[in-house]
Amino acid sequence: MRDTWRNNFSEWYNEIIEKAEILDVRYPVKGLYVWFPYGFSIRSHVLHVIRRLLNEKNHQEALFPLLIPEDEFAKEAKHIRGFEDEVYWVTHGGLQELNVKLALRPTSETAIYPMFAVWIRSHRDMPLKIYQVVNTFRYETKHTRPLLRLREITTFKEAHTAHSSWEDAEAQVAEAIEIYKKFFDTLGVPYTVSRRPEWDKFPGAEYTMAFDTIFPDGRALQIATVHNLGQNFSKTFEITFENLEGEQEHAYQTCYGISDRVIAALLVTHGDDSGLCLMPEVAPIQVVIVPIWFKGKQEEINREVKKLQEDLSPLRVSIDDRELRPGSKFYDWEIKGVPLRLELGPRDLADNVVTAVRRDTGEKLRLKRDDVKKEVEGILEKITQDLRARAWRVFEEKIKEAATVEEASAILRKEGGIVRIKWCGSEDCATDIEETTGVSILGILSEDVEGKCAQCGRPTKTLIQLGRTY
């Protein structure tokens, strides 16, 4: 894996998925992958973070069916047009052809909102804030890639809310954005938030806000979206309530989601030529202890190693007692990104210390055995802070501004990343910008800047972001 992180990111990514035991790509269906236990544990810790943040804001977790009847799925015309090329259909039950085809959910608006129509009767029933973590299916026709472009998305967290006014729905959009900011800050994944252009918003939404990060190859990756649905879906699915005046009104809705791409962003953001480098909060193993055996001392060292593990509870600590050379063990745990390695040998025992090695910096420390838990907790907190700061520093270096489309195009060709330019708001200019640069408009960052459109030169207040995407 050496020297592939920056020089051949694609090769590094494919290798790390296998060598760090994240996913097994050998499943005999294109675009479907199997989670190894280690990768699944990372996933579980990541989901624990988002569940905690949602629950703190009074969201309730639920579970809706995978199968959606065609007549329900087809009710929202804009929505179905946005997904019609990606839907898997169930047409038979055993040998019998079904009267109504069933869609495998590509997303769950059309599965959840018929139930919202049943549950909501009065303004007192709102706000209603529901979320679920499920598998979704999309017939991806482009080149599939683990965690990034899938036919079965196995880590799809979607939240759906209903409100009694547009203002409440707008406040919910703001709350969702803050939840995601805290989520990505916990993971140490840097981001930029922008409003998707009209032609790239979620099908059926009033508007879409999106989070993007940047990979080492210079491409931007969308890692979360938040949608204000207005009354579009509530009118389709007859989600009505009695308002304070005693009149029937359609609910105002939002939805917001993340997917397996979050895991990819976590793995990639902190990785290096030695493999993964995990944030302590989501690492399956936060500390690995490697005993350094010598003849006549093995039993004593094993006893002390076991005691050390107990002393570090409730941290997630593993002992590597495999019959391998220490160097081989170090290599394995570096690839898997364990934040801190502790070594214990005869010299450490004699000096009443523990040797510690930070995964992120390689720094070697000698910790007093009597204060080891406090010192280890301090080191893990320092690793968290340093990884987050380093990730943001690298991210911000990849964001540039340009005055002209030609300048933006040159930066993107040479360096990649995200380039910010001013835009007049015309779709014709947007098309010209995308064709000239060969990249996509990621979104509108601000509508409160002074300047001229980089394409046509007209005065504008709109700042947009450009980037090559996955």
C-alpha positions as a printed Julia matrix, in Angstrom:
470×3 Matrix{Float64}:
   0.0     0.0     0.0
   2.99    2.27    0.34
   3.05    5.43   -1.83
  -0.44    4.87   -3.28
  -2.36    7.3    -1.07
  -1.5    10.39   -3.11
  -0.02    8.91   -6.27
  -2.74    6.36   -7.02
  -5.73    6.98   -4.8
  -8.01    4.6    -6.7
  -5.62    1.72   -6.13
  -5.26    2.65   -2.46
  -9.03    2.74   -2.01
  -9.61   -0.67   -3.57
  -6.79   -2.16   -1.52
  -7.93   -0.7     1.79
 -11.48   -2.0     1.35
 -10.01   -5.51    1.14
  -6.94   -5.38    3.4
  -8.64   -3.54    6.27
 -11.52   -6.02    6.0
 -14.25   -3.46    5.34
 -16.16   -5.17    2.52
 -15.83   -8.4     0.6
 -16.35   -7.48   -3.05
 -16.64  -11.08   -4.29
 -20.41  -11.39   -3.9
 -21.75  -12.73   -7.25
 -24.08   -9.78   -8.01
 -22.69   -6.56   -9.48
 -22.91   -3.62   -7.1
 -23.69   -5.72   -3.99
 -21.08   -6.26   -1.28
 -20.69   -8.12    2.01
 -19.68   -6.34    5.21
 -16.79   -7.99    7.04
 -17.23   -7.98   10.84
 -14.56   -5.27   11.24
 -16.14   -3.0     8.66
 -19.59   -3.69   10.07
 -18.37   -2.66   13.52
 -17.16    0.69   12.14
 -20.59    1.09   10.53
 -22.32    0.31   13.85
 -20.33    2.93   15.74
 -21.04    5.55   13.05
 -24.76    4.79   13.22
 -24.64    5.05   17.0
 -23.47    8.65   16.6
 -26.25    9.68   14.2
 -28.91    7.86   16.23
 -27.81    9.7    19.37
 -27.95   13.08   17.63
 -31.39   12.41   16.13
 -32.8    11.09   19.4
 -31.55   14.17   21.22
 -33.74   16.22   18.87
 -36.84   14.11   19.53
 -36.72   11.96   16.43
 -38.17    8.46   16.8
 -36.77    5.43   15.02
 -39.23    3.27   13.06
 -39.14    0.67   10.31
 -41.2     0.67    7.13
 -41.62   -2.11    4.52
 -39.12   -2.67    1.73
 -41.8    -3.25   -0.92
 -43.78   -0.32   -2.33
 -46.87   -0.92   -4.52
 -46.49    0.58   -7.99
 -49.66    2.65   -7.65
 -48.34    4.31   -4.47
 -44.87    4.81   -5.92
 -46.28    6.38   -9.09
 -48.48    8.94   -7.31
 -45.86   11.67   -7.16
 -45.04   12.31  -10.83
 -41.81   14.3   -10.33
 -40.59   11.75   -7.83
 -41.16    8.74  -10.08
 -39.49   10.5   -13.01
 -36.44   11.06  -10.83
 -36.1     7.36  -10.03
 -37.78    5.49  -12.91
 -34.48    4.37  -14.46
 -33.18    3.05  -11.13
 -36.06    1.0    -9.72
 -35.94   -2.76   -9.16
 -39.39   -4.33   -9.57
 -40.81   -7.48   -7.99
 -43.26   -8.94  -10.51
 -43.9   -12.47   -9.17
 -44.77  -14.09   -5.86
 -43.41  -17.58   -6.34
 -44.68  -18.63   -9.79
 -47.69  -16.33   -9.72
 -47.56  -12.96  -11.47
 -48.56  -10.12   -9.15
 -51.55   -7.93   -9.95
 -49.57   -4.87   -8.83
 -45.82   -4.66   -9.29
 -43.8    -3.94   -6.13
 -40.82   -1.61   -6.13
 -37.78   -2.31   -3.97
 -37.47    1.05   -2.25
 -34.97    3.41   -3.87
 -36.0     5.81   -1.07
 -39.03    5.68    1.2
 -41.21    8.77    0.71
 -43.86    6.75   -1.09
 -43.76    4.02    1.55
 -43.91    6.31    4.59
 -46.32    9.04    3.54
 -49.44    6.86    3.15
 -48.91    6.07    6.84
 -48.42    9.74    7.72
 -51.85   10.31    6.18
 -53.27    7.8     8.67
 -51.34    9.02   11.71
 -51.87   12.78   11.34
 -55.29   14.26   12.08
 -54.65   17.51   13.97
 -51.97   20.16   14.39
 -51.38   18.53   17.79
 -49.98   15.45   16.01
 -47.06   17.53   14.75
 -44.21   17.96   14.53
 -43.86   14.3    13.6
 -40.19   13.28   13.27
 -39.45    9.71   12.17
 -36.27    8.05   10.94
 -35.12    4.62    9.87
 -31.86    2.89    8.9
 -32.5     0.49    6.03
 -31.27   -1.01    2.77
 -32.32    0.73   -0.44
 -31.93   -0.5    -4.01
 -31.06    1.47   -7.14
 -30.21    0.0   -10.49
 -26.95    1.87  -10.9
 -25.88    1.76  -14.55
 -22.55    3.55  -14.1
 -19.39    1.87  -12.88
 -20.2     0.52   -9.4
 -17.72    1.05   -6.58
 -17.76   -0.11   -2.94
 -19.5     2.39   -0.62
 -19.57    5.06   -3.33
 -21.81    3.82   -6.13
 -23.95    0.84   -5.21
 -26.97   -1.13   -6.33
 -27.77   -2.03   -2.75
 -27.2     0.84   -0.33
 -26.9    -0.94    3.01
 -26.49    2.08    5.29
 -29.35    4.39    4.31
 -30.46    6.64    7.16
 -33.5     8.65    6.16
 -35.5    11.01    8.36
 -39.0    12.24    7.48
 -40.87   15.01    9.27
 -44.28   16.69    9.08
 -45.18   20.18   10.33
 -48.13   22.51   10.6
 -46.5    25.48    8.84
 -43.89   26.42    6.27
 -41.93   28.23    8.99
 -41.77   25.08   11.13
 -40.56   23.07    8.14
 -37.89   25.7     7.45
 -36.79   25.49   11.07
 -36.56   21.71   10.69
 -34.28   22.09    7.67
 -32.01   24.29    9.79
 -32.1    21.73   12.62
 -31.23   18.89   10.24
 -28.25   20.84    8.89
 -26.99   21.41   12.45
 -27.43   17.69   13.26
 -25.34   16.75   10.25
 -22.67   19.33   11.1
 -22.31   17.79   14.57
 -22.28   14.32   13.01
 -19.5    15.07   10.54
 -17.55   17.03   13.15
 -17.64   13.93   15.36
 -16.3    11.85   12.48
 -13.71   14.5    11.66
 -14.99   14.71    8.07
 -14.78   18.28    6.68
 -17.64   19.57    4.55
 -19.18   22.44    2.68
 -22.95   23.04    2.61
 -24.68   24.47   -0.45
 -28.1    24.63   -2.09
 -28.39   22.38   -5.12
 -29.42   24.13   -8.35
 -33.05   23.71   -9.43
 -32.22   21.05  -12.03
 -30.31   18.95   -9.51
 -32.65   19.01   -6.49
 -34.38   15.96   -5.04
 -37.37   14.94   -7.2
 -40.47   16.48   -5.64
 -38.63   18.87   -3.3
 -38.96   22.63   -3.07
 -35.19   22.79   -2.65
 -32.25   20.61   -1.58
 -29.3    21.41    0.68
 -26.26   19.17    0.3
 -23.04   18.43    2.17
 -19.92   17.75    0.07
 -16.4    16.74    1.01
 -13.29   16.31   -1.15
 -11.33   13.1    -1.74
  -7.53   12.92   -2.26
  -8.01   12.53   -6.02
  -9.64   15.96   -6.09
 -13.19   14.76   -6.64
 -16.1    16.05   -4.57
 -18.35   13.55   -2.83
 -21.91   14.31   -1.71
 -22.25   12.87    1.79
 -25.65   14.14    3.0
 -28.76   15.92    1.75
 -31.6    17.85    3.39
 -34.82   18.54    1.47
 -37.7    20.93    2.09
 -40.64   19.13    0.46
 -43.18   21.88    1.1
 -46.69   20.48    0.55
 -45.82   18.55   -2.62
 -46.02   15.08   -1.12
 -48.74   15.89    1.41
 -51.05   16.95   -1.42
 -50.3    13.75   -3.32
 -50.8    11.46   -0.32
 -53.57   13.51    1.33
 -51.65   14.22    4.53
 -54.02   16.75    6.06
 -54.65   18.14    9.53
 -57.1    20.36   11.32
 -55.4    23.69   12.0
 -56.03   26.14   14.83
 -58.93   27.69   12.9
 -60.6    24.3    12.58
 -59.87   24.09    8.85
 -58.24   21.24    6.94
 -54.75   21.99    5.66
 -51.98   19.98    4.01
 -48.89   19.27    6.12
 -45.48   20.75    5.37
 -42.68   18.18    5.14
 -38.94   17.68    5.12
 -36.66   14.7     4.67
 -32.92   14.19    4.99
 -30.56   11.29    4.47
 -27.07    9.83    4.53
 -25.71    6.62    3.03
 -22.68    4.3     2.83
 -20.77    7.28    1.41
 -20.39    8.53    4.98
 -18.34    5.42    5.79
 -16.23    5.96    2.68
 -15.61    9.59    3.67
 -14.58    8.53    7.19
 -12.12    5.92    5.88
 -10.62    8.17    3.24
 -10.4    11.47    5.12
  -7.93   10.23    7.73
  -6.16    7.52    5.71
  -2.52    7.53    4.63
   0.03    5.31    2.92
  -0.06    2.87    5.85
  -3.82    2.32    5.66
  -6.74    3.55    7.73
  -6.45    5.98   10.62
  -9.73    5.87   12.52
 -11.25    8.46   14.82
 -11.26    6.93   18.31
 -15.02    7.36   18.81
 -15.9     5.07   15.89
 -12.92    2.69   15.95
 -13.98   -0.93   16.67
 -10.72   -1.27   18.61
  -9.52    1.93   20.24
  -6.39    0.41   21.78
  -4.52   -2.72   20.79
  -2.01   -4.26   23.2
   0.9    -6.16   21.69
   2.89   -8.26   24.18
   6.64   -8.38   23.44
   7.64  -11.86   24.54
  11.05  -13.06   25.67
  12.03  -16.5    26.93
  11.16  -17.02   30.55
   9.03  -13.85   30.67
   6.04  -14.83   28.54
   3.76  -15.87   31.38
   4.51  -12.75   33.41
   4.0   -10.48   30.38
   0.68  -12.17   29.51
  -0.52  -11.69   33.06
   0.36   -7.98   32.99
  -1.17   -7.51   29.54
  -4.46   -8.96   30.74
  -4.42   -6.69   33.79
  -3.66   -3.71   31.55
  -6.7    -4.51   29.41
  -8.88   -4.64   32.52
  -7.48   -1.35   33.81
  -8.39    0.39   30.52
 -12.06   -0.63   30.68
 -14.52    0.55   29.34
 -12.33    1.5    26.37
 -12.51   -0.95   23.46
  -9.21   -2.81   23.96
  -7.91   -5.9    22.17
  -4.88   -8.08   22.96
  -2.95   -9.4    19.98
  -1.58  -12.7    21.27
  -1.14  -14.31   17.85
   2.02  -16.33   17.28
   3.45  -13.76   14.89
   6.46  -11.45   14.96
   5.68   -8.03   16.48
   6.4    -6.28   13.18
   3.69   -8.25   11.4
   1.21   -7.36   14.11
   2.13   -3.67   13.92
   1.57   -3.73   10.15
  -1.87   -5.34   10.5
  -3.14   -2.85   13.06
  -1.75    0.11   11.13
  -3.75   -0.95    8.07
  -6.9    -1.28   10.18
  -6.38    2.16   11.65
  -6.42    1.36   15.38
  -5.78    4.75   17.01
  -3.32    3.63   19.71
  -0.97    0.69   20.07
   0.45   -0.29   23.44
   3.52   -2.51   23.72
   4.52   -4.35   26.87
   7.82   -6.21   27.17
  10.33   -7.13   29.88
  12.02   -3.71   29.82
   8.62   -1.98   30.2
   7.79   -4.22   33.14
  11.12   -3.45   34.8
  10.61    0.32   34.36
   6.91    0.17   35.34
   5.88    1.83   32.04
   3.93    1.03   28.9
   5.17    1.95   25.42
   2.48    3.71   23.36
   2.49    4.46   19.62
   0.04    6.87   18.03
  -1.36    5.68   14.69
  -1.86    9.19   13.32
   1.68   10.5    13.9
   3.75    7.42   14.68
   4.93    9.17   17.84
   6.25    6.78   20.49
   5.55    7.57   24.16
   6.38    5.94   27.48
   3.4     6.01   29.84
   3.59    5.52   33.59
   1.91    2.22   34.39
   0.16    3.63   37.47
  -1.47    6.48   35.46
  -1.99    4.56   32.23
  -5.77    4.9    31.89
  -5.76    8.67   32.37
  -2.84    9.05   29.97
  -4.41    6.8    27.32
  -7.7     8.72   27.5
  -5.78   11.95   27.07
  -3.9    10.63   24.06
  -7.12    9.42   22.39
  -8.68   12.86   22.89
  -5.56   14.48   21.41
  -5.71   12.13   18.42
  -9.35   13.12   17.89
  -8.52   16.83   17.96
  -5.46   16.48   15.74
  -7.19   14.34   13.12
 -10.09   16.78   12.91
  -7.77   19.79   12.59
  -5.58   18.11    9.99
  -8.6    17.07    7.9
 -10.01   20.6     7.85
  -6.62   22.08    6.99
  -6.19   19.76    4.0
  -9.81   20.34    2.92
  -9.57   24.12    3.0
  -6.37   24.01    0.93
  -8.39   22.33   -1.83
 -11.0    25.11   -2.07
 -10.12   27.97   -4.41
 -11.87   31.0    -5.89
 -11.76   32.09   -9.53
 -12.88   35.24  -11.36
 -13.45   33.62  -14.75
 -14.64   30.28  -16.06
 -11.29   29.79  -17.81
  -9.42   30.31  -14.53
 -11.77   27.89  -12.74
 -11.31   25.3   -15.48
  -7.51   25.54  -15.26
  -7.55   25.08  -11.46
  -9.88   22.1   -11.66
  -7.83   20.4   -14.39
  -4.55   20.87  -12.52
  -5.56   20.51   -8.88
  -9.14   19.28   -8.63
 -10.99   20.16   -5.45
 -13.74   22.79   -5.34
 -13.66   26.15   -7.1
 -16.0    28.99   -6.18
 -17.14   31.46   -8.83
 -19.92   34.0    -9.23
 -22.96   33.15  -11.36
 -25.86   35.25  -12.61
 -28.49   32.56  -12.02
 -29.17   31.85  -15.69
 -29.51   28.16  -16.58
 -27.91   28.91  -19.97
 -24.83   30.31  -18.22
 -24.81   27.3   -15.9
 -24.83   24.94  -18.89
 -21.97   26.89  -20.51
 -19.97   26.82  -17.25
 -20.37   23.04  -16.9
 -19.49   22.42  -20.56
 -16.44   24.69  -20.44
 -15.03   23.26  -17.22
 -16.17   19.66  -17.73
 -17.36   19.51  -14.11
 -20.62   19.98  -12.21
 -22.14   22.89  -10.34
 -22.29   21.5    -6.81
 -24.54   24.2    -5.42
 -25.19   27.79   -4.44
 -23.0    28.76   -1.5
 -24.21   32.33   -0.99
 -26.55   34.92   -2.48
 -25.02   37.83   -0.61
 -21.8    38.61   -2.49
 -21.1    41.41   -4.94
 -19.52   40.74   -8.3
 -19.97   39.71  -11.9
 -20.97   36.39  -13.41
 -17.83   34.47  -14.4
 -19.54   33.43  -17.64
 -21.5    36.45  -18.95
 -20.18   39.33  -16.84
 -23.57   40.5   -15.59
 -23.79   41.83  -12.0
 -24.74   39.16   -9.46
 -24.79   38.31   -5.79
 -24.66   34.54   -6.22
 -21.58   32.45   -5.39
 -21.55   28.84   -6.59
 -19.23   25.85   -6.18
 -17.83   23.71   -8.98
 -16.24   20.29   -8.72
 -15.7    16.95  -10.4
 -17.97   14.42   -8.66
 -18.31   10.7    -8.1
